Amino acid sequence: MHITRLAIPDVLRIVPQVFGDERGFFYESFRQDLFDAAVGRTLSFVQDNHSRSARNVLRGLHYQIRQPQGKLVRVVSGSVFDVAVDLRRSSPTCGQWVGEILSADNKAQMWVPEGFAHGFIVLSDSAETVYKATDYYAPQHERCIAWDDPQLAIDWLLTLPPVVSDKDRRGLPFASAELFD
């Protein structure tokens, strides 16, 4: 497993060792001991989520202000541009973002720790995204930051206006968002 710290060092890109031949491939998509060593603490995942989205669908930027969720994200079909935004007041990277292309082909994963907002845009005809979460979904604590907030200035790799849900269209500006201590 090859693990890289991104520009925000708590966000990790994880690429498994893939064993392939004419029959197909095999790889470990998750291994607790290596993951814990990479993040520097022991974590438990309590929920797995799976979504399918069409081309140019943008989901995010979501987070839970209480019961924050760390997410280990991977793509099993298609490709997405996956984004994490640091919402930790005490962090020197608060208000900064990082993004990675995750795809079924590159098999890369992204670790988005608690204290971050998360979102993605689908780059392929469709994509299926699977992620493990460290806490349960709690809609009463869910918050949404505007995906197109000018202060964040995320480069979503857009070629057309994205397809966004009503909830995401109502996302708050970063300047008004509830942050983590």
C-alpha positions as CSV (number, residue, x, y, z in Angstrom):
1,M,0.0,0.0,0.0
2,H,1.4,3.4,-1.0
3,I,0.3,6.3,1.3
4,T,0.9,9.9,0.4
5,R,0.1,13.0,2.6
6,L,-1.5,15.7,0.5
7,A,-1.0,19.5,0.7
8,I,-3.2,19.3,3.8
9,P,-1.1,16.6,5.7
10,D,-4.0,15.0,7.5
11,V,-5.7,14.1,4.2
12,L,-4.2,11.0,2.7
13,R,-4.1,9.4,-0.8
14,I,-3.9,5.6,-0.4
15,V,-3.1,3.4,-3.4
16,P,-3.2,-0.3,-2.8
17,Q,-0.8,-2.8,-4.3
18,V,-2.7,-4.5,-7.1
19,F,-2.0,-8.0,-8.3
20,G,-3.2,-8.6,-11.8
21,D,-2.9,-11.0,-14.7
22,E,-5.0,-12.1,-17.7
23,R,-7.8,-13.3,-15.3
24,G,-8.3,-9.9,-13.7
25,F,-7.0,-8.4,-10.4
26,F,-6.9,-8.6,-6.6
27,Y,-6.1,-6.1,-4.0
28,E,-6.7,-5.3,-0.3
29,S,-9.0,-2.3,-0.3
30,F,-8.7,-1.9,3.4
31,R,-6.4,-3.1,6.1
32,Q,-6.9,-1.8,9.6
33,D,-3.3,-2.0,10.9
34,L,-1.8,-0.2,7.9
35,F,-4.5,2.4,7.9
36,D,-4.1,3.1,11.7
37,A,-0.4,3.4,11.3
38,A,-0.9,5.9,8.4
39,V,-3.3,8.1,10.4
40,G,-1.4,7.8,13.6
41,R,-4.4,6.5,15.7
42,T,-6.8,3.7,15.9
43,L,-10.1,4.3,14.2
44,S,-13.3,2.3,13.9
45,F,-15.6,2.5,10.9
46,V,-19.3,2.1,11.8
47,Q,-21.0,2.7,8.4
48,D,-20.4,2.0,4.7
49,N,-22.1,4.1,2.1
50,H,-22.4,3.6,-1.6
51,S,-23.7,6.1,-4.1
52,R,-24.1,6.1,-7.9
53,S,-24.2,9.4,-9.8
54,A,-24.4,10.5,-13.4
55,R,-21.8,12.6,-15.3
56,N,-21.3,16.1,-13.9
57,V,-23.2,15.5,-10.7
58,L,-21.6,17.5,-7.9
59,R,-22.3,16.3,-4.3
60,G,-21.2,18.5,-1.4
61,L,-19.7,20.1,0.5
62,H,-21.1,18.1,3.4
63,Y,-20.0,17.6,7.0
64,Q,-21.6,16.9,10.4
65,I,-20.8,19.6,13.1
66,R,-21.6,17.0,15.8
67,Q,-20.9,13.3,15.3
68,P,-18.2,14.3,12.7
69,Q,-17.5,11.6,10.2
70,G,-14.0,10.7,8.9
71,K,-14.4,9.1,5.5
72,L,-12.3,6.7,3.5
73,V,-13.5,7.2,0.0
74,R,-13.0,5.1,-3.1
75,V,-14.6,4.7,-6.5
76,V,-15.6,1.2,-7.8
77,S,-16.9,2.4,-11.2
78,G,-16.1,5.5,-13.2
79,S,-14.1,8.5,-11.9
80,V,-14.6,11.5,-9.7
81,F,-12.7,14.5,-8.5
82,D,-12.9,14.2,-4.7
83,V,-12.4,17.3,-2.5
84,A,-11.8,17.8,1.2
85,V,-12.0,21.3,2.9
86,D,-10.3,21.9,6.3
87,L,-12.9,23.3,8.8
88,R,-10.7,23.1,11.9
89,R,-10.3,26.6,13.3
90,S,-7.0,25.7,15.1
91,S,-5.5,24.3,11.9
92,P,-3.0,26.3,9.8
93,T,-4.8,25.0,6.7
94,C,-8.3,26.0,7.9
95,G,-10.3,27.2,4.8
96,Q,-8.0,25.4,2.4
97,W,-8.9,22.5,0.1
98,V,-7.3,19.5,-1.6
99,G,-8.6,17.3,-4.4
100,E,-7.7,14.1,-6.0
101,I,-9.0,12.1,-9.0
102,L,-10.3,8.8,-7.7
103,S,-11.3,6.1,-10.2
104,A,-12.0,2.5,-10.7
105,D,-8.8,2.4,-12.9
106,N,-6.4,4.0,-10.5
107,K,-8.0,2.4,-7.4
108,A,-6.8,5.3,-5.3
109,Q,-8.6,6.2,-2.1
110,M,-8.8,9.4,-0.1
111,W,-8.9,9.6,3.7
112,V,-10.9,12.7,4.7
113,P,-10.6,13.1,8.5
114,E,-13.2,14.4,10.9
115,G,-13.3,18.2,10.9
116,F,-13.4,18.4,7.1
117,A,-16.2,19.1,4.6
118,H,-16.3,16.6,1.7
119,G,-17.6,16.7,-1.9
120,F,-17.0,15.3,-5.3
121,I,-17.9,15.8,-9.0
122,V,-18.4,12.9,-11.4
123,L,-16.0,13.0,-14.4
124,S,-17.1,9.9,-16.2
125,D,-20.5,8.9,-17.7
126,S,-21.4,7.6,-14.2
127,A,-19.6,6.7,-11.1
128,E,-20.1,4.6,-8.0
129,T,-18.5,5.9,-4.9
130,V,-18.0,3.8,-1.8
131,Y,-16.9,5.2,1.6
132,K,-16.4,4.0,5.1
133,A,-17.5,6.5,7.9
134,T,-16.2,6.7,11.5
135,D,-19.6,7.8,12.8
136,Y,-23.3,7.4,11.9
137,Y,-25.1,9.7,9.6
138,A,-26.9,12.3,11.8
139,P,-29.1,14.5,9.6
140,Q,-29.8,16.9,12.5
141,H,-26.1,17.7,12.6
142,E,-25.4,17.8,8.8
143,R,-24.2,21.1,7.4
144,C,-23.5,22.1,3.8
145,I,-21.1,24.8,2.5
146,A,-21.7,26.2,-1.0
147,W,-19.7,24.2,-3.5
148,D,-19.0,27.4,-5.5
149,D,-17.9,29.6,-2.6
150,P,-15.6,32.3,-3.9
151,Q,-13.5,32.3,-0.7
152,L,-12.7,28.6,-1.1
153,A,-12.2,28.9,-4.9
154,I,-12.3,25.2,-5.5
155,D,-11.3,24.2,-9.0
156,W,-13.9,21.5,-9.7
157,L,-12.5,20.7,-13.2
158,L,-15.8,21.9,-14.6
159,T,-16.5,21.8,-18.3
160,L,-20.3,22.4,-17.9
161,P,-22.4,23.8,-15.1
162,P,-22.8,20.9,-12.5
163,V,-25.9,19.1,-11.6
164,V,-26.5,20.0,-7.9
165,S,-29.3,19.0,-5.5
166,D,-31.6,21.6,-3.9
167,K,-29.9,21.0,-0.6
168,D,-26.5,21.7,-2.1
169,R,-27.8,24.7,-3.9
170,R,-28.7,26.2,-0.5
171,G,-25.2,25.6,1.0
172,L,-23.9,28.4,3.1
173,P,-20.9,30.6,2.3
174,F,-17.7,29.4,4.0
175,A,-17.6,32.7,6.0
176,S,-21.0,31.7,7.6
177,A,-20.2,28.0,8.2
178,E,-20.0,26.4,11.6
179,L,-16.4,25.3,12.1
180,F,-14.7,22.8,14.4
181,D,-12.5,24.0,17.3
